[in-house]
């Protein structure tokens, strides 16, 4: 049976390892040792996978341009799960990335029927105040989809590179789906590619921090980024098979022998099916100027003798020429994938089940009470808990501590061990977590009021 992941209706992902096998999401653990000063979500393996993150990591490590982008649908209250994405955006911004945050008002309007006024109010009052309070800097870009002509224009162009069948296969659209909902999928794709348009410095690696349920978007947009290209650079192989026949006579005996020698030669091919011929010629002469032997055909240019280490330089020259001829040069966007937090009452965290989630805007004493009522991984009796220990991996309170409330790795490891060994009881643990949660909300809500005064710095009012 295949795992279906759908950005709007996914009920939760049970087995993350399936994602590696079925969808080609790569493990983040292999990159972790190379990430300078990784954020807690990385260190704690909450970010478990990625797609195409290596160029982003390279940019972070070598101070090259890169971007980070995510969008928030202005619907309901901002909650602790949204905080995770905001923290990831801010971490990348602090590492030197150009940060983009889009308020997906077109999506909320088309899918949820939220009025434009409510989209604006919820977008600012719920989401953007918390984003700024958590540390988003004013040099980042905040926008509402409906007010961003670049995004809407790009969405139109992207619409020419896909069709209803492709979108339906990804999102499960049917004949009843309204067209604006369909269009909002393209607008979200444009959100992701916008950081690479000329106005923002052109093509660059851009990472989208998402939950695994958003992977269909990411795959769609990576495909669209490629389809928007005039050219693609490929490493190709040519196989040569040569036969040698020898007939020798020795002592009157004839011996005939056929030897087969096979060899494989790799070469770089720059291919552009419907690219302007003048652009292809410009690429051929640029590459020849770099000292490589070039053969130009009607729709492609082949280079022999260039080592594979030259690939990046050639790709970047091709991208530059493509842009000179009116192309986009888009790079496929990258994604990091994080685990979902469970709902406090067990099951999936959902804004429509208030008991399952803590809103960043809710009164601290209500949040305190919710944590005290949360589902734990504790045993039926105190005696059992002392004997067998608790199950922190099954505990929503432990998740809160791990994801948001205990910044110190040694401290969280201590809580885990004490729970497992039976020396920590759920009552005391929950009281501690509830206290930390209420303290966090009190501080955050004060920061939100300061952020309200600073909206003008972000071009908002
Ligand atoms: Fe969860 Fe704490 Fe109970 Fe362990 S002791 S199961 S971490 S509430």
Boltz pocket constraint, residues with backbone or C-beta under 6 A from the ligand:
constraints:
  - pocket:
      binder: B
      contacts: [[A, 376], [A, 377], [A, 378], [A, 390], [A, 391], [A, 392], [A, 395], [A, 396], [A, 397], [A, 398], [A, 415], [A, 419], [A, 420], [A, 424], [A, 425], [A, 426], [A, 427], [A, 429], [A, 430]]
      max_distance: 6.0
